[in-house]
Amino acid sequence: MKSIIIIGLALLSLVVNSVNGAIIGTNVPARPLTRERIASLPPEQQPAWLEYLSRSEAQKQADQASLLAELKQLGHQNPTVPPAGHSAADLKLDLPAAWYGSAEARQIADNVVTYQTPGGGWSKNLNMSKRPRALGEAYGTDDNNRYPAPGDFDQARDLKWHYIATFDNDATITQLEFLAKVIAATGAGSNAWTASFLHGLDYVFHSQYPNGGWPQVWPLEGGYHDTITINDDAFLHVLTLLQQIGLGDEEFAWVPAAVRAEAARRYQHGMDCLLAAQIRDRSGRLTVWCQQHDELDLTPASARNYEMPAATTAESANITLFLMLLPQPDARQQAAIRAAVAWFAATKIMDKAYKSTGAEGRQLIDAPGNGPIWARYYDLTTNQPIFGDRDKTIHDHVNELSKERRNGYGWYRDTPKRVLEHFKRWNEAHPA
């Protein structure tokens, strides 16, 4: 299905106050996947979604029961806290291939296996390089909102069960890539690493929505975590992994042929979803992507209080670069690339810079000769930059935001510049 967008800021409770520096709307929460929402689908689509939701609920119960069993064995009431870190930084994926056969790498791989949830995924913000997970230890760290407020979009339903397991912050995909490198370097056959990898790949398969997308967290957690998550390249990381496994690239050559074939099928299903989610403007022209798309109808969705439905530049640029790397892009993929490039060219900002200005912190200032840069978010109707604050207000100028949000978020990026630089060469190889 197509994500034809004619919503603009009307969906965001539009309240226009003035032309410059205005509060132009209020963000609204994303809709979680529920049986009530599934009931609104065409009858032939409902069984697959109901099965998915039931399977998610059953897996969450199994994951929680496993931890409770460990606590009962120890005679404890509450789990202990695992070491905090970051998957992408602690599990290095850019070292020489020979290192992954070292004793250090093998020990880290052993550790990684112990942090895997019963469902097959991993939580985020863990340091798995230090030691294995201890019995009765939580599957994840405290990832709760540091700025809680009533009605906050980022408030967990269960403060003790949050982001377990997830694709956020490079989680799960990083662990799978690390294990694959160690298995390939050691020539290991059927052992704990391969079992963990294949179980983790099943997690990727099982968490894929019937329409081909992936939530941020699975088993489902509710809120914006149920949306198809492009933010921080989560969708792209999953898609790239499945592409490489399907092709049997390098460290994935050992993966059984039947599993590679399933990965290839899942990759294509995900690609179809990604192309279907590309936003269309009011005239029906393709543009770019939002950082979250509704899991059922693919429309742009909100995330945290200050992250509203909008065209998003950084993630859209990385998607476009990914599509440009395809050796034989089909007609839909080529159309997606050209549309995104045209949109980036039309929305670039020149002679401005977003930088620290002293006591007031970062602001958008005049900077003759600087650019191009792009705002992180653009309104879906006007293609003008928009900005969100923690109180859910939406602004048309970044300098109107609270100081905390101006300094604590990347409101301007130059990632699309790489797209425009690469497009000329790509277009010569793939003439319209």
C-alpha positions as CSV (number, residue, x, y, z in Angstrom):
1,M,0.0,0.0,0.0
2,K,1.1,3.5,-0.7
3,S,1.8,6.1,2.0
4,I,0.0,9.0,0.3
5,I,0.3,11.9,2.7
6,I,-2.0,14.8,2.7
7,I,-1.9,15.4,6.5
8,G,0.7,18.2,7.1
9,L,0.4,19.8,10.4
10,A,-3.3,19.4,10.6
11,L,-2.6,16.0,12.1
12,L,-0.5,17.8,14.7
13,S,-3.3,20.0,16.1
14,L,-2.3,23.0,14.1
15,V,-2.3,26.3,16.1
16,V,-0.7,29.2,14.1
17,N,0.4,32.1,16.2
18,S,2.7,34.2,14.0
19,V,4.8,34.0,10.9
20,N,8.3,33.9,12.5
21,G,9.2,31.9,15.6
22,A,5.8,30.5,16.0
23,I,4.4,27.5,17.9
24,I,2.7,25.9,14.9
25,G,1.3,22.7,16.4
26,T,1.3,20.1,19.1
27,N,2.7,16.6,18.6
28,V,0.4,13.6,19.0
29,P,1.4,10.1,20.1
30,A,2.0,7.2,17.7
31,R,-0.6,4.4,17.8
32,P,0.5,1.0,19.1
33,L,-0.5,-2.3,17.5
34,T,-3.7,-3.5,19.1
35,R,-6.5,-5.9,18.3
36,E,-8.9,-3.0,17.9
37,R,-6.7,-1.5,15.2
38,I,-6.3,-4.9,13.5
39,A,-10.1,-5.2,13.4
40,S,-10.2,-2.2,11.0
41,L,-8.1,-3.9,8.4
42,P,-9.7,-5.8,5.4
43,P,-10.8,-9.2,6.7
44,E,-8.3,-11.1,4.6
45,Q,-5.4,-9.2,6.3
46,Q,-6.5,-9.7,9.9
47,P,-5.4,-13.3,10.6
48,A,-1.7,-12.6,9.9
49,W,-1.7,-9.6,12.1
50,L,-3.6,-11.3,14.9
51,E,-1.2,-14.2,14.8
52,Y,1.8,-11.8,14.9
53,L,0.3,-10.0,18.0
54,S,-0.4,-13.2,19.8
55,R,3.1,-14.5,19.1
56,S,4.6,-11.3,20.4
57,E,2.6,-11.5,23.6
58,A,3.5,-15.2,24.2
59,Q,7.2,-14.4,23.7
60,K,7.1,-11.6,26.2
61,Q,5.6,-13.9,28.7
62,A,8.2,-16.5,28.0
63,D,11.1,-14.0,28.3
64,Q,9.8,-12.7,31.6
65,A,9.1,-16.2,33.0
66,S,12.7,-17.1,32.2
67,L,14.1,-14.3,34.3
68,L,11.7,-15.0,37.1
69,A,12.8,-18.6,37.2
70,E,16.4,-17.5,37.6
71,L,15.4,-15.1,40.4
72,K,13.5,-17.9,42.1
73,Q,16.5,-20.2,41.8
74,L,18.6,-17.6,43.6
75,G,16.0,-16.7,46.1
76,H,16.0,-13.1,44.9
77,Q,13.1,-10.6,44.4
78,N,14.8,-8.3,41.9
79,P,17.3,-8.7,39.2
80,T,20.8,-7.2,39.4
81,V,22.0,-4.7,36.9
82,P,24.3,-5.7,34.0
83,P,27.3,-3.6,32.9
84,A,26.3,-0.6,30.8
85,G,27.9,0.3,27.5
86,H,27.1,0.5,23.8
87,S,27.0,-2.4,21.4
88,A,28.5,-0.6,18.4
89,A,31.5,0.7,20.5
90,D,32.1,-2.4,22.7
91,L,31.7,-5.0,20.0
92,K,34.0,-3.8,17.3
93,L,33.2,-4.8,13.8
94,D,36.0,-3.1,11.9
95,L,39.1,-5.0,13.1
96,P,41.2,-7.3,10.9
97,A,39.5,-10.6,10.1
98,A,42.2,-12.5,11.9
99,W,41.4,-10.8,15.2
100,Y,38.0,-12.5,15.3
101,G,39.8,-15.8,15.7
102,S,41.7,-14.6,18.7
103,A,41.2,-15.7,22.3
104,E,39.9,-12.3,23.2
105,A,37.3,-12.3,20.4
106,R,36.2,-15.9,21.3
107,Q,35.7,-14.8,24.9
108,I,33.6,-11.8,23.9
109,A,31.5,-14.1,21.7
110,D,31.0,-16.4,24.7
111,N,29.8,-13.3,26.6
112,V,27.5,-12.2,23.9
113,V,25.7,-15.5,23.9
114,T,24.8,-15.2,27.6
115,Y,23.1,-11.8,27.1
116,Q,20.7,-13.1,24.4
117,T,17.1,-13.1,25.5
118,P,15.0,-16.3,25.3
119,G,13.3,-14.7,22.2
120,G,16.6,-14.4,20.4
121,G,17.4,-10.7,20.5
122,W,19.5,-8.5,22.6
123,S,18.8,-5.3,24.6
124,K,20.7,-2.1,24.1
125,N,23.4,-0.1,26.0
126,L,25.1,-3.1,27.3
127,N,28.9,-3.8,27.6
128,M,29.2,-7.4,26.6
129,S,33.0,-7.3,26.3
130,K,33.5,-7.1,30.1
131,R,32.1,-10.4,31.3
132,P,29.2,-12.8,30.8
133,R,25.7,-12.1,32.1
134,A,25.2,-13.4,35.6
135,L,22.3,-15.6,36.7
136,G,19.4,-13.3,37.8
137,E,20.8,-10.3,36.0
138,A,18.4,-8.1,34.0
139,Y,18.5,-8.5,30.2
140,G,19.0,-4.8,29.8
141,T,20.1,-1.7,31.7
142,D,17.9,1.2,32.9
143,D,16.9,2.8,29.6
144,N,14.0,4.8,31.0
145,N,13.4,8.4,30.1
146,R,15.6,10.8,32.1
147,Y,13.0,13.6,31.8
148,P,9.7,11.9,32.8
149,A,6.5,13.9,32.7
150,P,2.8,13.0,32.8
151,G,1.7,11.7,29.4
152,D,5.3,11.5,28.1
153,F,5.5,9.6,24.9
154,D,8.7,7.9,26.1
155,Q,7.3,6.7,29.4
156,A,7.7,2.9,29.6
157,R,4.6,0.8,30.4
158,D,6.8,-1.3,32.7
159,L,9.8,0.5,34.1
160,K,11.5,-2.8,34.7
161,W,10.9,-4.2,31.2
162,H,12.0,-1.7,28.6
163,Y,13.8,-2.2,25.3
164,I,14.0,-6.0,25.7
165,A,14.9,-6.9,23.0
166,T,15.4,-4.2,20.4
167,F,17.0,-3.0,17.1
168,D,17.6,0.4,18.7
169,N,21.1,1.8,19.1
170,D,22.5,-1.0,16.9
171,A,21.4,-3.7,19.3
172,T,20.8,-7.3,18.0
173,I,22.2,-6.6,14.5
174,T,25.7,-5.8,16.0
175,Q,25.6,-9.0,18.1
176,L,24.7,-11.1,15.1
177,E,27.4,-9.5,12.9
178,F,30.0,-10.0,15.7
179,L,29.1,-13.7,16.2
180,A,29.2,-14.2,12.4
181,K,32.8,-12.8,12.2
182,V,34.0,-15.0,15.0
183,I,32.4,-18.1,13.5
184,A,33.9,-17.4,10.1
185,A,37.3,-16.7,11.6
186,T,37.4,-19.9,13.7
187,G,35.8,-22.2,11.2
188,A,33.5,-23.3,14.1
189,G,30.7,-25.7,13.2
190,S,27.7,-26.4,15.3
191,N,28.4,-24.8,18.7
192,A,27.0,-22.2,21.1
193,W,27.9,-19.3,18.7
194,T,26.2,-20.8,15.7
195,A,23.1,-21.7,17.7
196,S,23.0,-18.2,19.1
197,F,23.4,-16.6,15.7
198,L,20.7,-18.8,14.1
199,H,18.4,-18.1,17.1
200,G,19.1,-14.4,16.7
201,L,18.3,-14.6,13.0
202,D,15.0,-16.3,13.9
203,Y,14.3,-13.2,16.1
204,V,14.8,-11.0,13.0
205,F,12.4,-13.2,11.0
206,H,9.8,-13.5,13.8
207,S,9.8,-9.8,14.5
208,Q,9.1,-8.8,10.9
209,Y,5.6,-7.4,10.4
210,P,3.3,-9.1,7.9
211,N,3.8,-6.0,5.6
212,G,7.6,-6.4,5.7
213,G,8.6,-3.7,8.3
214,W,10.2,-4.1,11.7
215,P,9.2,-2.5,15.1
216,Q,11.9,-0.9,17.2
217,V,11.3,-3.4,20.1
218,W,10.1,-7.0,19.9
219,P,8.3,-8.5,21.7
220,L,6.1,-5.4,21.2
221,E,6.2,-2.9,24.0
222,G,3.5,-0.5,22.8
223,G,3.7,3.3,22.1
224,Y,6.0,4.5,19.3
225,H,8.2,1.4,19.8
226,D,5.6,-0.5,17.7
227,T,6.1,1.7,14.7
228,I,8.2,0.7,11.7
229,T,11.4,2.3,12.8
230,I,13.8,3.9,10.3
231,N,15.3,6.2,13.0
232,D,19.0,5.8,13.7
233,D,19.1,3.5,10.5
234,A,17.5,0.6,12.5
235,F,15.5,-0.6,9.4
236,L,18.5,-0.2,7.2
237,H,20.7,-2.2,9.5
238,V,18.3,-5.1,9.5
239,L,17.9,-4.9,5.7
240,T,21.6,-4.8,5.1
241,L,22.2,-7.8,7.3
242,L,19.5,-9.9,5.5
243,Q,20.9,-8.8,2.1
244,Q,24.4,-9.9,3.1
245,I,23.2,-13.2,4.5
246,G,21.1,-13.9,1.5
247,L,24.1,-13.3,-0.8
248,G,26.3,-15.5,1.4
249,D,28.8,-12.6,1.6
250,E,32.1,-13.1,3.4
251,E,31.5,-14.0,7.1
252,F,28.0,-15.3,6.2
253,A,29.1,-17.9,3.7
254,W,28.8,-20.7,6.4
255,V,25.1,-20.0,7.0
256,P,23.0,-23.0,5.8
257,A,21.6,-22.5,2.3
258,A,17.9,-22.8,3.5
259,V,18.5,-20.0,6.0
260,R,20.2,-17.8,3.4
261,A,17.2,-18.3,1.2
262,E,14.8,-17.3,3.9
263,A,17.0,-14.3,4.7
264,A,16.8,-13.3,1.0
265,R,13.0,-13.6,1.0
266,R,12.7,-11.5,4.2
267,Y,15.1,-8.9,2.6
268,Q,12.8,-8.6,-0.4
269,H,9.7,-8.3,1.7
270,G,11.5,-5.5,3.8
271,M,12.6,-3.7,0.6
272,D,9.0,-3.7,-0.7
273,C,7.8,-2.2,2.6
274,L,10.5,0.4,2.5
275,L,9.6,1.5,-1.0
276,A,5.9,1.5,-0.2
277,A,6.5,3.8,2.9
278,Q,8.2,6.5,0.9
279,I,6.2,9.6,1.4
280,R,4.2,11.2,-1.4
281,D,3.4,14.9,-1.4
282,R,0.0,16.4,-2.0
283,S,0.5,16.1,-5.8
284,G,1.4,12.4,-5.5
285,R,5.1,12.9,-6.0
286,L,7.5,10.7,-4.1
287,T,9.8,12.5,-1.6
288,V,11.7,10.8,1.3
289,W,10.9,9.0,4.5
290,C,9.8,9.7,8.1
291,Q,11.9,8.3,11.0
292,Q,8.9,6.2,12.0
293,H,6.0,4.9,10.0
294,D,2.8,3.5,11.3
295,E,3.0,-0.3,11.4
296,L,-0.4,-0.8,9.7
297,D,-0.9,2.0,7.2
298,L,2.7,3.2,6.8
299,T,1.8,6.9,7.4
300,P,4.5,9.0,9.1
301,A,4.3,8.7,12.9
302,S,5.7,10.4,15.9
303,A,8.2,9.1,18.5
304,R,9.4,11.0,21.5
305,N,7.7,14.3,22.5
306,Y,9.9,16.4,20.2
307,E,9.9,13.9,17.3
308,M,6.9,14.6,15.2
309,P,5.6,13.0,11.9
310,A,7.8,14.7,9.3
311,A,10.1,14.1,6.3
312,T,13.5,13.2,7.9
313,T,16.8,14.0,6.2
314,A,19.6,11.9,7.7
315,E,17.9,8.5,7.7
316,S,16.4,9.2,4.2
317,A,19.8,10.1,2.9
318,N,21.3,6.9,4.2
319,I,18.4,4.9,2.6
320,T,19.1,6.7,-0.7
321,L,22.8,5.9,-0.5
322,F,22.0,2.2,0.2
323,L,19.7,2.1,-2.8
324,M,22.4,3.6,-5.0
325,L,24.7,0.8,-4.0
326,L,22.4,-1.9,-5.5
327,P,24.1,-3.4,-8.5
328,Q,20.9,-3.7,-10.5
329,P,18.3,-1.4,-9.1
330,D,14.8,-2.1,-10.5
331,A,12.4,0.6,-11.8
332,R,10.9,1.3,-8.4
333,Q,14.2,1.6,-6.7
334,Q,15.5,4.0,-9.4
335,A,12.3,6.1,-9.0
336,A,12.8,6.2,-5.3
337,I,16.4,7.4,-5.7
338,R,15.6,10.1,-8.2
339,A,12.6,11.4,-6.1
340,A,14.7,11.6,-3.0
341,V,17.5,13.4,-4.8
342,A,15.1,15.9,-6.2
343,W,13.7,16.5,-2.7
344,F,17.1,17.0,-1.2
345,A,18.1,19.5,-3.9
346,A,14.9,21.4,-3.3
347,T,15.2,21.6,0.5
348,K,18.9,22.4,1.0
349,I,19.8,25.4,3.1
350,M,22.6,27.7,2.2
351,D,24.4,30.5,4.0
352,K,23.4,29.3,7.5
353,A,25.1,27.4,10.3
354,Y,23.9,25.7,13.5
355,K,26.5,26.3,16.1
356,S,27.3,27.4,19.6
357,T,26.8,31.1,20.2
358,G,27.9,31.4,23.8
359,A,25.7,31.4,26.8
360,E,22.6,30.6,24.8
361,G,24.2,27.5,23.3
362,R,23.5,26.3,19.7
363,Q,21.5,28.5,17.4
364,L,20.9,28.9,13.7
365,I,22.9,31.9,12.5
366,D,23.8,33.6,9.3
367,A,27.0,32.2,7.7
368,P,27.6,33.4,4.2
369,G,29.1,30.7,2.0
370,N,28.3,27.9,4.4
371,G,26.2,24.9,3.3
372,P,24.4,23.0,2.1
373,I,22.8,21.8,5.3
374,W,19.4,20.4,6.0
375,A,17.1,20.6,9.0
376,R,16.4,17.2,10.6
377,Y,12.6,17.5,10.0
378,Y,10.5,19.1,7.3
379,D,6.7,19.6,7.4
380,L,4.9,17.1,5.2
381,T,2.8,19.8,3.5
382,T,5.0,22.8,3.2
383,N,8.5,21.2,3.1
384,Q,9.6,23.9,5.6
385,P,11.8,23.0,8.6
386,I,10.0,22.2,11.8
387,F,11.3,21.6,15.3
388,G,9.9,19.9,18.5
389,D,10.3,20.5,22.2
390,R,9.9,18.3,25.3
391,D,6.5,19.9,26.0
392,K,5.2,18.5,22.6
393,T,5.1,21.9,21.0
394,I,6.1,22.2,17.3
395,H,8.0,25.3,16.2
396,D,9.0,26.7,12.8
397,H,12.3,28.0,14.0
398,V,15.0,26.2,16.0
399,N,16.0,29.2,18.0
400,E,12.6,29.2,19.7
401,L,13.2,25.8,21.3
402,S,14.2,25.5,24.9
403,K,17.9,25.7,25.5
404,E,18.0,22.0,26.7
405,R,16.5,20.8,23.4
406,R,18.6,23.1,21.2
407,N,21.8,21.8,22.7
408,G,20.6,18.2,23.2
409,Y,19.5,17.2,19.7
410,G,20.9,17.2,16.1
411,W,18.5,19.6,14.4
412,Y,20.7,20.1,11.3
413,R,22.6,17.6,9.3
414,D,24.7,17.5,6.1
415,T,24.2,13.8,5.3
416,P,22.2,14.5,2.1
417,K,25.2,16.3,0.7
418,R,26.8,12.8,0.0
419,V,23.6,11.9,-1.9
420,L,23.9,14.8,-4.2
421,E,27.6,14.2,-4.7
422,H,27.1,10.5,-5.6
423,F,24.0,11.0,-7.7
424,K,25.8,12.3,-10.8
425,R,28.0,9.2,-11.1
426,W,25.0,6.9,-10.3
427,N,22.8,8.6,-12.9
428,E,25.4,8.2,-15.6
429,A,25.4,4.4,-14.8
430,H,21.6,4.3,-14.7
431,P,20.2,6.8,-17.2
432,A,16.6,7.5,-16.9
